Amino acid sequence: MSPKKEQKLSELASKYLNSRTDTRTAQPLTSKSYATDLNQFLRPLGSEAIFFQNGRWFARAQIDKIPRLKNYKKVQLANLLLELLRKAQAKWSVLSPASRNRKIACLKSFFKWLLAQEYLDEDLSAHLISPKVPERIPRFLSLDEVLALIKCLSRESHSRAQRDFLLVLLLYGAGLRVSEAANLRWANVDLSERTLRVRGKGDKERQVALVPILASMLSRQKRSGEYVFGEKPLHTRVAYEIVRQSGIKAGLLKPLNPHALRHSFATHMLSSGIDLRVLQELLGHESLTATQRYLHLSLENLTQTMEAHHPFGYKKEGES
């Protein structure tokens, strides 16, 4: 193979991200997360190395600390990457296993791309070990807490309150991910059939039925742009804050987040007897394993109910 043109490692990183976009192998939010991880990985060589503009990723030309790889000596590139990897792993050691795994997944994908493009002779991803993430049972609301939340949000009628109420209903009433709700387009809302078409992880599309209260809220929502929440998608940070403030208004004891509403939807549906495979489709899970954790929640809830109400259940001291 003829020697490649002189480039910087930051330019290779931007090429890698653009290749993912061109082949549609990643959602925009995933590419943005990977860009953040790659910038952190390259930080010892300078400040932010890659940036996004007009739909493409670019390398910052003014960063002189990032060395050019002369004629792409593969050993030189491999040694540079391994040096950066040692520094990154030392910094990332304090992160949670889930956060480390995301960064490791990014680097594994980047290293495999470099190998496929023949910038490397060996797969450096063998130097990356993903920590085991302990299975965490997601927090969910009780039915009483959900009813208190809905009752509180339904009292106000001004436009911002209606927007907040609609967001909560999309998360709990339809079980959407926060990114799915924030990016929902009117073109994917069918009020006559009372359904939504949702594009989720892996660009996978699914159809979700609308409960009456959600269909009613959507029919009353003012259409001021392509998206349900306006001319642009609702920023996820804004969505998180809306949900958090909604929980405070309703007097919930623990902070509320969008994930908790989606988890509550899944848990309550399963407790009501829905088939696990149907729930998998509603949630847009690729595998049944991701859905099965809600089965543990349902069983735990059943155990607590038995202990509280069965004559042989555990009782506090002094109770008759």
C-alpha positions as semicolon CSV with decimal commas, in nm:
position;residue;x (nm);y (nm);z (nm)
1;M;0,000;0,000;0,000
2;S;0,134;0,344;-0,089
3;P;0,214;0,585;0,200
4;K;-0,080;0,794;0,310
5;K;-0,086;1,171;0,304
6;E;0,051;1,344;0,614
7;Q;-0,231;1,413;0,859
8;K;-0,284;1,470;1,228
9;L;-0,445;1,231;1,472
10;S;-0,723;1,487;1,522
11;E;-0,791;1,471;1,147
12;L;-0,821;1,094;1,169
13;A;-1,069;1,134;1,457
14;S;-1,285;1,372;1,252
15;K;-1,271;1,134;0,952
16;Y;-1,381;0,849;1,175
17;L;-1,684;1,043;1,307
18;N;-1,782;1,151;0,956
19;S;-1,760;0,791;0,836
20;R;-2,009;0,689;1,106
21;T;-2,242;0,968;0,996
22;D;-2,208;0,880;0,626
23;T;-2,284;0,512;0,682
24;R;-2,561;0,594;0,933
25;T;-2,412;0,359;1,191
26;A;-2,472;0,601;1,477
27;Q;-2,741;0,832;1,607
28;P;-2,648;1,204;1,625
29;L;-2,645;1,192;2,006
30;T;-2,409;0,892;2,001
31;S;-2,171;1,069;1,761
32;K;-2,175;1,376;1,986
33;S;-2,091;1,160;2,288
34;Y;-1,811;0,990;2,096
35;A;-1,672;1,328;1,991
36;T;-1,663;1,434;2,358
37;D;-1,481;1,112;2,447
38;L;-1,231;1,151;2,163
39;N;-1,162;1,512;2,259
40;Q;-1,087;1,397;2,614
41;F;-0,868;1,118;2,478
42;L;-0,668;1,367;2,265
43;R;-0,654;1,641;2,532
44;P;-0,289;1,570;2,632
45;L;-0,196;1,682;2,280
46;G;-0,381;2,014;2,307
47;S;-0,722;2,169;2,369
48;E;-1,043;2,057;2,196
49;A;-0,920;1,875;1,886
50;I;-1,240;1,820;1,687
51;F;-1,555;2,024;1,643
52;F;-1,892;2,003;1,465
53;Q;-2,005;2,252;1,201
54;N;-2,265;2,241;0,923
55;G;-2,330;1,873;0,972
56;R;-1,963;1,762;0,955
57;W;-1,678;1,701;1,199
58;F;-1,351;1,894;1,156
59;A;-1,006;1,901;1,316
60;R;-0,882;2,225;1,465
61;A;-0,590;2,329;1,248
62;Q;-0,439;2,563;1,506
63;I;-0,347;2,285;1,751
64;D;0,027;2,255;1,693
65;K;0,091;2,007;1,974
66;I;-0,073;1,725;1,782
67;P;0,211;1,573;1,578
68;R;0,179;1,492;1,212
69;L;0,231;1,127;1,132
70;K;0,493;1,128;0,857
71;N;0,397;0,886;0,582
72;Y;0,188;0,708;0,840
73;K;0,445;0,491;1,006
74;K;0,205;0,250;1,172
75;V;0,433;0,181;1,468
76;Q;0,453;0,555;1,536
77;L;0,073;0,584;1,537
78;A;0,029;0,274;1,755
79;N;0,280;0,401;2,012
80;L;0,112;0,742;2,024
81;L;-0,232;0,585;2,074
82;L;-0,108;0,355;2,351
83;E;0,056;0,648;2,529
84;L;-0,269;0,845;2,513
85;L;-0,460;0,537;2,625
86;R;-0,249;0,499;2,941
87;K;-0,318;0,863;3,033
88;A;-0,689;0,831;2,957
89;Q;-0,733;0,515;3,163
90;A;-0,566;0,680;3,461
91;K;-0,809;0,974;3,443
92;W;-1,116;0,759;3,375
93;S;-1,049;0,524;3,668
94;V;-1,259;0,744;3,898
95;L;-1,566;0,726;3,672
96;S;-1,856;0,487;3,716
97;P;-1,831;0,154;3,529
98;A;-2,111;0,262;3,293
99;S;-1,930;0,588;3,202
100;R;-1,600;0,406;3,151
101;N;-1,768;0,148;2,932
102;R;-1,909;0,416;2,702
103;K;-1,564;0,572;2,660
104;I;-1,406;0,231;2,605
105;A;-1,672;0,149;2,343
106;C;-1,582;0,472;2,163
107;L;-1,209;0,393;2,160
108;K;-1,267;0,030;2,054
109;S;-1,473;0,150;1,759
110;F;-1,210;0,412;1,669
111;F;-0,923;0,163;1,689
112;K;-1,111;-0,092;1,477
113;W;-1,179;0,178;1,216
114;L;-0,808;0,268;1,207
115;L;-0,727;-0,100;1,152
116;A;-0,990;-0,138;0,879
117;Q;-0,859;0,174;0,704
118;E;-0,504;0,030;0,727
119;Y;-0,366;0,303;0,948
120;L;-0,269;0,027;1,193
121;D;-0,136;-0,325;1,160
122;E;-0,285;-0,450;1,489
123;D;-0,613;-0,409;1,670
124;L;-0,534;-0,196;1,975
125;S;-0,879;-0,257;2,121
126;A;-0,726;-0,568;2,284
127;H;-0,566;-0,324;2,531
128;L;-0,912;-0,209;2,645
129;I;-1,098;-0,397;2,917
130;S;-1,460;-0,309;2,990
131;P;-1,548;-0,313;3,361
132;K;-1,849;-0,516;3,463
133;V;-2,145;-0,289;3,533
134;P;-2,349;-0,404;3,834
135;E;-2,716;-0,451;3,746
136;R;-2,906;-0,160;3,890
137;I;-3,278;-0,173;3,944
138;P;-3,415;0,156;3,806
139;R;-3,618;0,381;4,029
140;F;-3,988;0,406;3,952
141;L;-4,288;0,590;4,093
142;S;-4,574;0,431;4,278
143;L;-4,917;0,462;4,121
144;D;-5,015;0,714;4,391
145;E;-4,711;0,927;4,306
146;V;-4,799;0,921;3,935
147;L;-5,158;1,024;4,009
148;A;-5,034;1,308;4,232
149;L;-4,801;1,424;3,954
150;I;-5,074;1,414;3,687
151;K;-5,323;1,592;3,913
152;C;-5,074;1,867;3,994
153;L;-4,974;1,930;3,631
154;S;-5,333;1,927;3,502
155;R;-5,431;2,223;3,722
156;E;-5,244;2,485;3,517
157;S;-5,359;2,585;3,170
158;H;-5,097;2,834;3,042
159;S;-4,888;2,726;2,739
160;R;-4,567;2,643;2,927
161;A;-4,754;2,431;3,180
162;Q;-4,928;2,248;2,895
163;R;-4,590;2,182;2,735
164;D;-4,454;2,042;3,062
165;F;-4,762;1,823;3,108
166;L;-4,731;1,691;2,751
167;L;-4,366;1,597;2,805
168;V;-4,449;1,404;3,122
169;L;-4,733;1,224;2,944
170;L;-4,506;1,122;2,654
171;L;-4,255;0,977;2,899
172;Y;-4,501;0,801;3,129
173;G;-4,806;0,758;2,904
174;A;-4,612;0,628;2,602
175;G;-4,290;0,510;2,765
176;L;-4,067;0,718;2,537
177;R;-3,701;0,787;2,599
178;V;-3,634;1,155;2,670
179;S;-3,452;1,195;2,334
180;E;-3,747;1,035;2,152
181;A;-3,997;1,270;2,316
182;A;-3,780;1,579;2,261
183;N;-3,733;1,499;1,889
184;L;-4,091;1,393;1,815
185;R;-4,224;1,536;1,486
186;W;-4,585;1,611;1,401
187;A;-4,540;1,400;1,087
188;N;-4,507;1,097;1,315
189;V;-4,826;1,171;1,513
190;D;-5,148;1,015;1,385
191;L;-5,433;1,144;1,599
192;S;-5,701;0,973;1,389
193;E;-5,544;0,631;1,459
194;R;-5,413;0,746;1,801
195;T;-5,059;0,625;1,733
196;L;-4,702;0,755;1,729
197;R;-4,416;0,645;1,506
198;V;-4,100;0,666;1,712
199;R;-3,742;0,633;1,586
200;G;-3,529;0,504;1,872
201;K;-3,185;0,355;1,931
202;G;-3,013;0,203;1,632
203;D;-3,247;0,400;1,406
204;K;-3,513;0,138;1,484
205;E;-3,871;0,254;1,429
206;R;-4,164;0,137;1,638
207;Q;-4,531;0,227;1,672
208;V;-4,681;0,330;2,006
209;A;-5,052;0,360;2,087
210;L;-5,175;0,682;2,246
211;V;-5,375;0,664;2,567
212;P;-5,678;0,900;2,560
213;I;-5,530;1,167;2,788
214;L;-5,213;1,187;2,576
215;A;-5,409;1,197;2,250
216;S;-5,620;1,479;2,395
217;M;-5,311;1,677;2,501
218;L;-5,152;1,640;2,156
219;S;-5,472;1,755;1,984
220;R;-5,468;2,072;2,196
221;Q;-5,096;2,141;2,150
222;K;-5,028;2,445;1,931
223;R;-4,839;2,355;1,614
224;S;-4,562;2,613;1,584
225;G;-4,310;2,414;1,386
226;E;-4,206;2,076;1,250
227;Y;-4,156;1,934;1,598
228;V;-4,418;1,877;1,866
229;F;-4,229;2,114;2,097
230;G;-4,165;2,389;1,839
231;E;-3,948;2,474;1,541
232;K;-3,657;2,276;1,687
233;P;-3,635;1,966;1,906
234;L;-3,664;2,029;2,277
235;H;-3,315;2,028;2,428
236;T;-3,270;1,726;2,653
237;R;-3,128;1,944;2,932
238;V;-3,445;2,151;2,922
239;A;-3,651;1,831;2,929
240;Y;-3,464;1,704;3,236
241;E;-3,525;2,034;3,416
242;I;-3,896;2,034;3,324
243;V;-3,937;1,687;3,473
244;R;-3,734;1,774;3,782
245;Q;-3,941;2,086;3,850
246;S;-4,263;1,891;3,788
247;G;-4,165;1,647;4,061
248;I;-4,098;1,933;4,301
249;K;-4,436;2,091;4,224
250;A;-4,610;1,761;4,291
251;G;-4,433;1,728;4,626
252;L;-4,251;1,405;4,541
253;L;-3,996;1,312;4,806
254;K;-3,717;1,211;4,566
255;P;-3,586;1,405;4,263
256;L;-3,768;1,308;3,945
257;N;-3,601;1,246;3,608
258;P;-3,725;1,132;3,264
259;H;-3,581;0,781;3,307
260;A;-3,791;0,730;3,620
261;L;-4,109;0,809;3,424
262;R;-4,021;0,561;3,147
263;H;-3,931;0,300;3,410
264;S;-4,261;0,366;3,584
265;F;-4,449;0,310;3,257
266;A;-4,274;-0,026;3,210
267;T;-4,319;-0,139;3,570
268;H;-4,687;-0,048;3,590
269;M;-4,760;-0,213;3,253
270;L;-4,587;-0,532;3,364
271;S;-4,765;-0,528;3,700
272;S;-5,095;-0,502;3,512
273;G;-5,020;-0,827;3,328
274;I;-4,876;-0,717;2,992
275;D;-4,676;-0,979;2,804
276;L;-4,301;-0,926;2,830
277;R;-4,256;-0,945;2,452
278;V;-4,522;-0,677;2,398
279;L;-4,351;-0,456;2,654
280;Q;-4,022;-0,509;2,470
281;E;-4,181;-0,374;2,151
282;L;-4,339;-0,078;2,329
283;L;-4,007;0,021;2,487
284;G;-3,808;-0,033;2,167
285;H;-3,559;-0,271;2,330
286;E;-3,334;-0,461;2,090
287;S;-3,318;-0,765;2,316
288;L;-3,550;-0,914;2,574
289;T;-3,271;-0,901;2,835
290;A;-3,311;-0,525;2,871
291;T;-3,684;-0,568;2,933
292;Q;-3,648;-0,854;3,179
293;R;-3,510;-0,629;3,453
294;Y;-3,862;-0,491;3,495
295;L;-3,972;-0,844;3,579
296;H;-3,748;-0,823;3,887
297;L;-3,916;-0,496;3,981
298;S;-4,259;-0,654;3,948
299;L;-4,159;-0,953;4,163
300;E;-4,004;-0,725;4,426
301;N;-4,323;-0,520;4,435
302;L;-4,525;-0,841;4,471
303;T;-4,305;-0,953;4,761
304;Q;-4,349;-0,620;4,941
305;T;-4,725;-0,638;4,893
306;M;-4,737;-0,990;5,036
307;E;-4,530;-0,890;5,337
308;A;-4,750;-0,588;5,402
309;H;-5,089;-0,758;5,368
310;H;-5,054;-1,134;5,423
311;P;-5,135;-1,255;5,778
312;F;-4,793;-1,421;5,792
313;G;-4,612;-1,116;5,659
314;Y;-4,350;-0,922;5,852
315;K;-4,494;-0,673;6,098
316;K;-4,333;-0,399;6,297
317;E;-4,290;-0,444;6,668
318;G;-4,605;-0,338;6,854
319;E;-4,840;-0,404;6,563
320;S;-5,131;-0,637;6,640
